[in-house]
Amino acid sequence: MPWVYLLRCADDSLYCGWTVDLDRRLAAHNAGTASRYTRRRLPVELAWSQEHPDRSSAMRAEAAIKKLERPDKLALLRGRARSA
């Protein structure tokens, strides 16, 4: 099943992505082979993930999360959405 995830990088920045194999993707990020962004900010840790029914749903969720400002992403990590 596809997943959308947020990583917390060593510099405390957040990275959002999607994958069909969460464990393999996290290992690739920490090996420095998954993303130029995370390669420069190792190590990374999984901060949040959400399973989706299909790839297109996961990609839409990733795009929406990437548009959020940092406080909204942090609220997502805490399990609640911020009100506008």
SVG drawing of the C-alpha trace seen along z (x, -y; Angstrom):
<svg xmlns="http://www.w3.org/2000/svg" viewBox="-10 -31 35 33">
<polyline fill="none" stroke="black" stroke-width="0.4" points="0.0,0.0 1.2,-3.5 2.3,-5.8 2.8,-9.5 5.4,-10.4 7.2,-13.2 10.8,-13.0 12.5,-15.1 16.0,-15.8 19.1,-16.4 18.7,-20.2 15.1,-19.9 13.6,-20.6 10.8,-18.4 10.7,-16.5 7.5,-15.0 7.4,-12.2 5.4,-9.1 6.3,-5.5 4.9,-2.0 7.6,-0.6 8.1,-2.8 10.9,-0.8 13.0,-0.6 12.4,-4.3 13.5,-5.4 16.6,-3.2 17.4,-4.8 17.0,-8.3 19.4,-7.4 21.8,-5.9 21.8,-9.2 20.4,-7.7 16.7,-8.7 16.8,-12.5 19.4,-15.3 17.5,-17.3 17.8,-14.6 21.3,-13.6 22.6,-16.9 20.6,-16.6 21.4,-13.2 20.3,-11.4 16.6,-11.5 13.8,-9.9 10.3,-9.1 8.1,-11.6 4.7,-10.8 3.1,-8.5 -0.3,-7.7 -1.4,-4.8 -3.4,-5.5 -5.6,-3.2 -3.8,-3.9 -0.8,-5.8 -2.8,-8.7 -4.3,-9.4 -0.9,-9.3 0.5,-11.7 -2.4,-14.1 -1.8,-14.0 1.9,-14.6 1.3,-17.6 -1.2,-19.1 1.2,-18.6 4.1,-20.2 1.9,-23.3 1.4,-23.6 3.5,-26.0 5.7,-24.6 3.3,-25.3 0.6,-23.3 3.0,-20.4 4.0,-20.4 0.3,-20.3 -0.1,-17.3 2.7,-15.6 0.9,-16.2 -2.2,-14.6 -4.4,-17.6 -4.9,-20.1 -4.5,-23.8 -7.5,-26.0 -7.1,-28.8"/>
</svg>
